[in-house]
Amino acid sequence: MSVSAVASLKSSVEGGPPPIIRIAVADGHPIFRDGLCKLLDAEEDLRVVAQAENGLEVLGVLQRFEPDILLLDLRMPGLDGLATLQQLEMAQTKTRVIVLTASDDQHEFIETLKRGTFGIVPKQSIMETLISCIRHVHAGEMWLDPQTTAAVIHQFVAPADASGHGESPSQDGSQLSPREREIVALVMQGLGNQDIAEKLSIAEQTVKNYLHNIFTTLNVTDRLELALYAVSVGIHL
């Protein structure tokens, strides 16, 4: 469980207010952006601290305000969402990105995830879906709605060959040991091998060995595919 999740649990047990999640909203449509900001600010634990109307403004906004969460529209003037994500990746910002999109392009979803996005929310979703995503991502989790997860997972399923054979990733994470599930959870938080090793007080090579076994057990090929399948089948601590 992440530090923010622990703090949230502690505050709820003690009856105090939940920790404030600071949010920046980047969207090229003023009416949509302003309405979204008002709805987010109506939540007790959410505060919009900055806005951007195009991709060129985003990096400056994050450097100035250091929000916890960035809600990023993929279709922005000046610099589109994917190019903006590439800039943020190079800047190594600690802000976690949630993509807002009206697209159903599965390849685009995968590209955003490869560039460090922690959540994808279709713009046609109800507000409760976005709010849930924000809270889960702030708590250190990767979050996709079921429809988006299904679309992305489909891209990772190996198509059958001419003989009708082909392999798909395992649909059940119950084969994993408690330590392996712990490592999967840390991968979902975006931690690298060295960070995982330090957090668990084990050697980095041990982490690599665990990941090799996890990939083999679940029949996945990389960390992104692992994280996506963990979301889809509910693998967690």
DRENDO-1510 file (C-alpha; in Angstrom, 1 decimal, always signed):
<recs>
REC; n; res; u; v; w
REC; 1; MET; +0.0; +0.0; +0.0 .
REC; 2; SER; +1.4; +3.4; -0.9 .
REC; 3; VAL; +2.1; +6.2; +1.6 .
REC; 4; SER; -0.9; +8.2; +0.3 .
REC; 5; ALA; -3.2; +5.2; +0.6 .
REC; 6; VAL; -2.0; +4.7; +4.2 .
REC; 7; ALA; -2.6; +8.4; +5.0 .
REC; 8; SER; -6.1; +8.2; +3.5 .
REC; 9; LEU; -6.9; +5.0; +5.5 .
REC; 10; LYS; -5.6; +6.6; +8.7 .
REC; 11; SER; -7.6; +9.8; +8.3 .
REC; 12; SER; -10.8; +7.8; +7.6 .
REC; 13; VAL; -10.2; +5.7; +10.8 .
REC; 14; GLU; -9.5; +8.8; +12.9 .
REC; 15; GLY; -12.5; +10.7; +11.5 .
REC; 16; GLY; -10.4; +13.5; +10.0 .
REC; 17; PRO; -10.6; +14.9; +6.5 .
REC; 18; PRO; -9.1; +12.9; +3.7 .
REC; 19; PRO; -5.8; +14.2; +2.2 .
REC; 20; ILE; -6.2; +16.8; -0.5 .
REC; 21; ILE; -5.3; +15.6; -4.0 .
REC; 22; ARG; -4.0; +18.5; -6.1 .
REC; 23; ILE; -4.9; +18.4; -9.8 .
REC; 24; ALA; -4.0; +20.2; -13.0 .
REC; 25; VAL; -6.4; +20.0; -15.9 .
REC; 26; ALA; -5.1; +20.3; -19.5 .
REC; 27; ASP; -7.8; +20.5; -22.1 .
REC; 28; GLY; -8.2; +22.6; -25.3 .
REC; 29; HIS; -12.0; +23.1; -24.9 .
REC; 30; PRO; -12.7; +26.0; -22.4 .
REC; 31; ILE; -16.3; +25.1; -21.6 .
REC; 32; PHE; -15.5; +21.4; -21.0 .
REC; 33; ARG; -12.4; +22.4; -18.9 .
REC; 34; ASP; -14.1; +24.9; -16.8 .
REC; 35; GLY; -17.1; +22.6; -16.1 .
REC; 36; LEU; -14.8; +19.8; -15.2 .
REC; 37; CYS; -12.8; +21.9; -12.8 .
REC; 38; LYS; -16.0; +23.0; -11.0 .
REC; 39; LEU; -17.1; +19.4; -10.6 .
REC; 40; LEU; -13.7; +18.3; -9.3 .
REC; 41; ASP; -13.5; +21.2; -6.8 .
REC; 42; ALA; -16.9; +20.2; -5.4 .
REC; 43; GLU; -15.3; +17.0; -4.0 .
REC; 44; GLU; -13.9; +17.3; -0.5 .
REC; 45; ASP; -10.6; +15.8; -1.2 .
REC; 46; LEU; -10.0; +17.2; -4.7 .
REC; 47; ARG; -8.5; +20.7; -5.6 .
REC; 48; VAL; -7.8; +22.0; -9.1 .
REC; 49; VAL; -4.6; +24.1; -8.7 .
REC; 50; ALA; -3.9; +24.8; -12.3 .
REC; 51; GLN; -5.2; +24.7; -15.9 .
REC; 52; ALA; -3.6; +24.5; -19.3 .
REC; 53; GLU; -5.3; +25.1; -22.7 .
REC; 54; ASN; -2.7; +23.6; -24.9 .
REC; 55; GLY; +0.2; +21.1; -24.7 .
REC; 56; LEU; +2.8; +23.8; -24.8 .
REC; 57; GLU; +1.7; +25.1; -21.4 .
REC; 58; VAL; +1.6; +21.8; -19.6 .
REC; 59; LEU; +5.3; +21.4; -18.6 .
REC; 60; GLY; +5.4; +25.0; -17.2 .
REC; 61; VAL; +2.2; +24.4; -15.2 .
REC; 62; LEU; +3.6; +21.2; -13.7 .
REC; 63; GLN; +6.9; +22.8; -12.8 .
REC; 64; ARG; +5.2; +25.8; -11.2 .
REC; 65; PHE; +2.4; +24.0; -9.3 .
REC; 66; GLU; +3.7; +20.4; -8.9 .
REC; 67; PRO; +0.2; +18.9; -8.8 .
REC; 68; ASP; -0.3; +15.3; -7.7 .
REC; 69; ILE; -2.4; +14.5; -10.8 .
REC; 70; LEU; -2.5; +15.8; -14.3 .
REC; 71; LEU; -5.7; +15.2; -16.3 .
REC; 72; LEU; -4.5; +15.4; -19.9 .
REC; 73; ASP; -6.6; +15.6; -23.1 .
REC; 74; LEU; -4.9; +13.8; -26.0 .
REC; 75; ARG; -6.4; +16.3; -28.6 .
REC; 76; MET; -4.9; +19.7; -27.7 .
REC; 77; PRO; -3.7; +22.5; -29.9 .
REC; 78; GLY; +0.0; +23.4; -30.2 .
REC; 79; LEU; +1.3; +20.0; -28.9 .
REC; 80; ASP; -0.9; +16.9; -28.8 .
REC; 81; GLY; -1.2; +14.6; -25.8 .
REC; 82; LEU; +1.3; +12.0; -26.9 .
REC; 83; ALA; +4.0; +14.6; -27.6 .
REC; 84; THR; +3.2; +16.2; -24.3 .
REC; 85; LEU; +3.6; +12.8; -22.5 .
REC; 86; GLN; +7.0; +12.4; -24.2 .
REC; 87; GLN; +8.1; +15.8; -22.8 .
REC; 88; LEU; +6.9; +14.9; -19.3 .
REC; 89; GLU; +8.7; +11.6; -19.5 .
REC; 90; MET; +12.0; +13.4; -20.3 .
REC; 91; ALA; +11.3; +15.9; -17.6 .
REC; 92; GLN; +10.9; +13.0; -15.1 .
REC; 93; THR; +8.0; +14.8; -13.3 .
REC; 94; LYS; +6.5; +13.1; -10.3 .
REC; 95; THR; +3.0; +14.1; -11.3 .
REC; 96; ARG; +0.9; +11.1; -12.3 .
REC; 97; VAL; -0.9; +11.4; -15.6 .
REC; 98; ILE; -4.5; +10.4; -16.3 .
REC; 99; VAL; -5.5; +10.7; -20.0 .
REC; 100; LEU; -8.9; +11.9; -20.9 .
REC; 101; THR; -9.9; +10.8; -24.4 .
REC; 102; ALA; -12.8; +10.7; -26.8 .
REC; 103; SER; -10.9; +8.2; -28.9 .
REC; 104; ASP; -11.4; +4.4; -29.0 .
REC; 105; ASP; -8.0; +3.8; -30.7 .
REC; 106; GLN; -6.5; +0.8; -29.0 .
REC; 107; HIS; -3.0; +1.6; -30.4 .
REC; 108; GLU; -3.2; +5.1; -29.0 .
REC; 109; PHE; -4.1; +3.7; -25.6 .
REC; 110; ILE; -1.1; +1.5; -25.6 .
REC; 111; GLU; +1.2; +4.4; -26.6 .
REC; 112; THR; -0.1; +6.5; -23.7 .
REC; 113; LEU; +0.6; +3.7; -21.3 .
REC; 114; LYS; +4.1; +3.1; -22.7 .
REC; 115; ARG; +4.8; +6.8; -22.0 .
REC; 116; GLY; +3.9; +6.6; -18.4 .
REC; 117; THR; +0.2; +7.2; -18.1 .
REC; 118; PHE; -1.3; +5.7; -14.9 .
REC; 119; GLY; -5.0; +5.9; -16.0 .
REC; 120; ILE; -7.2; +6.3; -19.1 .
REC; 121; VAL; -10.7; +7.6; -18.8 .
REC; 122; PRO; -13.1; +8.0; -21.8 .
REC; 123; LYS; -14.6; +11.5; -22.0 .
REC; 124; GLN; -18.1; +9.9; -22.2 .
REC; 125; SER; -17.7; +8.3; -18.8 .
REC; 126; ILE; -19.8; +9.5; -15.8 .
REC; 127; MET; -18.1; +11.8; -13.4 .
REC; 128; GLU; -17.9; +9.1; -10.7 .
REC; 129; THR; -15.6; +7.1; -12.9 .
REC; 130; LEU; -13.1; +9.9; -13.3 .
REC; 131; ILE; -13.2; +10.7; -9.6 .
REC; 132; SER; -12.6; +7.0; -8.7 .
REC; 133; CYS; -9.7; +6.9; -11.2 .
REC; 134; ILE; -8.1; +10.0; -9.6 .
REC; 135; ARG; -8.3; +8.5; -6.1 .
REC; 136; HIS; -6.9; +5.1; -7.2 .
REC; 137; VAL; -4.0; +6.7; -9.2 .
REC; 138; HIS; -3.2; +9.0; -6.3 .
REC; 139; ALA; -3.0; +6.0; -4.0 .
REC; 140; GLY; -0.3; +4.5; -6.3 .
REC; 141; GLU; -2.4; +2.3; -8.5 .
REC; 142; MET; -2.8; +1.9; -12.2 .
REC; 143; TRP; -6.4; +2.4; -13.3 .
REC; 144; LEU; -8.4; +1.6; -16.5 .
REC; 145; ASP; -12.1; +1.3; -16.9 .
REC; 146; PRO; -13.3; -2.2; -17.9 .
REC; 147; GLN; -14.0; -1.2; -21.5 .
REC; 148; THR; -10.6; +0.4; -22.0 .
REC; 149; THR; -8.9; -2.6; -20.3 .
REC; 150; ALA; -10.6; -5.0; -22.6 .
REC; 151; ALA; -9.6; -3.0; -25.7 .
REC; 152; VAL; -6.0; -2.8; -24.6 .
REC; 153; ILE; -5.7; -6.4; -23.5 .
REC; 154; HIS; -7.0; -7.5; -26.9 .
REC; 155; GLN; -3.9; -6.0; -28.4 .
REC; 156; PHE; -1.7; -8.3; -26.3 .
REC; 157; VAL; -3.4; -11.5; -27.0 .
REC; 158; ALA; -1.4; -13.5; -29.5 .
REC; 159; PRO; -3.5; -14.2; -32.6 .
REC; 160; ALA; -3.9; -17.8; -33.5 .
REC; 161; ASP; -1.7; -19.1; -36.3 .
REC; 162; ALA; -2.9; -20.9; -39.3 .
REC; 163; SER; -3.1; -24.2; -37.4 .
REC; 164; GLY; -5.4; -22.6; -34.8 .
REC; 165; HIS; -2.8; -22.4; -32.2 .
REC; 166; GLY; -1.6; -19.4; -30.3 .
REC; 167; GLU; -1.0; -18.4; -26.7 .
REC; 168; SER; -2.8; -15.9; -24.5 .
REC; 169; PRO; -1.7; -14.6; -21.2 .
REC; 170; SER; -3.0; -16.5; -18.2 .
REC; 171; GLN; -6.4; -15.2; -16.9 .
REC; 172; ASP; -5.7; -16.0; -13.3 .
REC; 173; GLY; -3.0; -14.6; -10.9 .
REC; 174; SER; -3.6; -17.2; -8.2 .
REC; 175; GLN; -0.5; -19.1; -9.2 .
REC; 176; LEU; +1.7; -16.3; -7.9 .
REC; 177; SER; +3.4; -16.4; -4.5 .
REC; 178; PRO; +2.7; -13.6; -2.0 .
REC; 179; ARG; +6.2; -12.1; -2.8 .
REC; 180; GLU; +5.5; -12.3; -6.6 .
REC; 181; ARG; +2.1; -10.6; -6.1 .
REC; 182; GLU; +3.9; -7.9; -4.1 .
REC; 183; ILE; +6.3; -7.3; -6.9 .
REC; 184; VAL; +3.4; -7.1; -9.4 .
REC; 185; ALA; +1.8; -4.4; -7.3 .
REC; 186; LEU; +5.0; -2.4; -7.2 .
REC; 187; VAL; +5.4; -2.7; -11.0 .
REC; 188; MET; +1.8; -1.3; -11.3 .
REC; 189; GLN; +3.0; +1.7; -9.3 .
REC; 190; GLY; +5.6; +2.4; -11.9 .
REC; 191; LEU; +8.7; +1.3; -9.9 .
REC; 192; GLY; +11.8; +0.1; -11.6 .
REC; 193; ASN; +13.8; -3.0; -10.6 .
REC; 194; GLN; +16.3; -1.0; -8.4 .
REC; 195; ASP; +13.4; +0.8; -6.6 .
REC; 196; ILE; +11.6; -2.5; -6.0 .
REC; 197; ALA; +14.8; -4.1; -4.7 .
REC; 198; GLU; +15.4; -1.2; -2.3 .
REC; 199; LYS; +11.7; -1.2; -1.1 .
REC; 200; LEU; +11.8; -4.9; -0.4 .
REC; 201; SER; +15.4; -5.1; +0.8 .
REC; 202; ILE; +16.4; -7.6; -1.7 .
REC; 203; ALA; +19.0; -7.7; -4.5 .
REC; 204; GLU; +18.1; -6.2; -7.9 .
REC; 205; GLN; +19.0; -9.5; -9.5 .
REC; 206; THR; +16.5; -11.2; -7.3 .
REC; 207; VAL; +13.8; -8.8; -8.5 .
REC; 208; LYS; +14.8; -9.7; -12.1 .
REC; 209; ASN; +14.5; -13.4; -11.3 .
REC; 210; TYR; +11.1; -12.9; -9.7 .
REC; 211; LEU; +9.9; -11.0; -12.8 .
REC; 212; HIS; +11.2; -13.7; -15.1 .
REC; 213; ASN; +9.2; -16.3; -13.2 .
REC; 214; ILE; +6.1; -14.0; -13.2 .
REC; 215; PHE; +6.3; -13.4; -16.9 .
REC; 216; THR; +6.6; -17.2; -17.5 .
REC; 217; THR; +3.7; -18.0; -15.1 .
REC; 218; LEU; +1.3; -15.5; -16.5 .
REC; 219; ASN; +2.5; -15.9; -20.1 .
REC; 220; VAL; +3.2; -12.1; -20.6 .
REC; 221; THR; +6.2; -10.6; -22.3 .
REC; 222; ASP; +6.9; -7.2; -20.6 .
REC; 223; ARG; +6.1; -4.9; -17.7 .
REC; 224; LEU; +3.4; -3.1; -19.5 .
REC; 225; GLU; +1.6; -6.3; -20.4 .
REC; 226; LEU; +2.0; -7.5; -16.9 .
REC; 227; ALA; +0.5; -4.3; -15.4 .
REC; 228; LEU; -2.4; -4.4; -17.8 .
REC; 229; TYR; -3.2; -8.0; -17.0 .
REC; 230; ALA; -2.9; -7.3; -13.3 .
REC; 231; VAL; -5.5; -4.6; -13.7 .
REC; 232; SER; -7.8; -6.9; -15.8 .
REC; 233; VAL; -7.8; -9.8; -13.4 .
REC; 234; GLY; -7.5; -7.8; -10.2 .
REC; 235; ILE; -4.1; -8.9; -9.0 .
REC; 236; HIS; -3.3; -6.9; -5.9 .
REC; 237; LEU; -1.8; -7.2; -2.5 .
</recs>
